[in-house]
Amino acid sequence: MRSKRPRAATAASSAELLFAYGTLMRGFCRHRLLTGRAEFLSRGQVPARIIDLGSYPGAVRDPAATVHGEVYRVASPTLWAVLDSAEGPQYHRREVTVRSEDGRELAAFIYWYIGPLDRGVPIPGGDYRAHAPATSIYHQSL
């Protein structure tokens, strides 16, 4: 029988981490859901592409593209139910590997968009924060 080794203090399981790439990020309208319930850890990126769906973005798997976002440590497991409800049925929470800004790979949850793609407009550069609609009506100053 193998002995169980304790995880390093800096390691985090995906059940604790969230990769936010849109309106859950700091300065946007849905960030209030994370305030006091999740701790910002780092900026990061995942292999995916991001599309503008009007008042919010969606990330879809694409190994040839990159989406930029933020990594949070979720303080309470009950927050996941709140986020699942807020994201709605067109988003599925799944594990993804995030490359943090310091180069580490982290396992985190992301909300993948699974709805119709016909109305989505690609966001060049994969950065919702730099996207014109995000920097105007959907963005709140930090």
C-alpha positions in Angstrom: 0.0 0.0 0.0 1.3 3.4 -0.9 1.6 6.1 1.7 -0.1 9.3 1.0 2.1 12.3 0.8 0.8 15.7 1.9 0.5 18.2 -0.9 2.8 21.2 -0.9 1.4 24.2 0.9 1.4 26.2 -2.4 -0.5 23.5 -4.4 -4.2 24.0 -4.9 -6.7 21.5 -6.3 -9.0 22.5 -9.2 -11.9 22.4 -6.7 -10.4 25.6 -5.2 -9.4 27.5 -8.3 -11.5 29.5 -10.9 -10.2 30.9 -14.2 -12.3 33.9 -15.0 -12.1 35.5 -18.5 -15.1 37.8 -18.7 -17.5 39.6 -16.5 -16.3 37.8 -13.4 -12.9 39.5 -13.6 -12.1 42.5 -11.5 -13.7 45.7 -12.6 -16.7 44.0 -14.4 -20.3 43.7 -13.3 -20.3 40.1 -12.1 -17.1 40.4 -10.1 -19.4 41.2 -7.1 -20.1 37.5 -6.9 -16.5 36.8 -6.1 -16.0 39.8 -3.7 -15.3 38.4 -0.2 -15.7 34.8 -1.5 -12.6 34.4 -3.7 -9.1 35.6 -3.6 -7.3 36.9 -6.7 -4.1 34.9 -7.2 -2.7 35.7 -10.6 -3.4 36.6 -14.2 -3.3 33.6 -16.5 -4.1 32.1 -19.9 -5.7 29.0 -21.3 -5.6 27.4 -24.8 -9.0 28.5 -26.1 -10.6 31.3 -28.1 -13.0 33.9 -26.8 -16.1 35.2 -28.5 -18.2 38.3 -27.9 -21.8 37.3 -27.3 -23.2 40.8 -26.7 -23.2 41.6 -23.0 -20.8 38.8 -22.1 -18.1 36.6 -23.6 -17.8 32.9 -24.1 -14.7 30.7 -24.2 -14.6 27.7 -26.5 -11.8 25.1 -26.8 -9.2 25.9 -29.3 -5.6 24.6 -28.8 -4.3 27.1 -31.4 -5.6 30.2 -29.6 -5.2 31.8 -26.1 -7.6 33.4 -23.7 -6.3 35.8 -21.1 -8.0 36.0 -17.7 -7.6 35.8 -13.9 -7.2 33.0 -11.4 -9.0 33.0 -8.1 -9.0 30.7 -5.1 -12.6 30.0 -4.1 -13.0 30.3 -0.4 -16.2 28.3 0.0 -17.4 25.3 -2.0 -20.9 26.8 -1.8 -19.8 29.6 -4.2 -19.7 27.1 -7.0 -23.5 26.7 -6.9 -23.9 30.5 -7.1 -21.5 30.7 -10.1 -23.2 27.8 -11.8 -26.5 29.5 -11.5 -25.2 32.9 -12.6 -23.5 31.4 -15.7 -26.6 29.5 -16.7 -27.2 26.5 -18.9 -25.1 27.7 -21.9 -21.9 27.3 -19.8 -20.4 24.1 -18.4 -17.8 24.2 -15.6 -14.9 22.0 -16.4 -11.3 21.6 -15.4 -8.6 23.3 -17.5 -4.8 23.9 -17.2 -4.0 27.5 -16.7 -0.5 29.0 -17.3 -0.1 31.7 -14.6 1.8 34.8 -15.3 4.8 33.4 -13.4 4.8 30.3 -15.7 3.3 27.8 -13.4 0.6 25.4 -14.6 -2.5 25.3 -12.4 -5.6 23.2 -12.5 -8.6 25.4 -12.3 -12.3 25.4 -13.4 -13.4 27.4 -16.4 -16.9 28.0 -17.7 -16.9 26.8 -21.3 -19.6 28.3 -23.6 -21.6 25.5 -25.2 -24.4 27.6 -26.8 -24.8 28.5 -30.4 -21.7 30.0 -32.0 -23.5 31.7 -34.9 -24.0 35.0 -33.1 -20.5 35.1 -31.5 -17.9 37.5 -32.8 -14.2 36.5 -32.2 -12.3 38.7 -29.8 -8.9 39.3 -31.3 -6.0 38.6 -29.0 -8.2 36.6 -26.6 -8.4 39.4 -24.0 -11.9 40.5 -23.0 -10.5 43.3 -20.9 -8.9 44.9 -24.1 -12.0 44.3 -26.2 -13.9 47.5 -27.1 -17.4 46.6 -25.6 -15.7 45.4 -22.4 -13.9 48.7 -22.0 -17.0 50.7 -22.4 -20.5 49.8 -21.2 -19.7 46.5 -19.5 -16.6 47.6 -17.5 -16.6 49.4 -14.2 -13.5 51.3 -13.1 -11.3 49.5 -10.6 
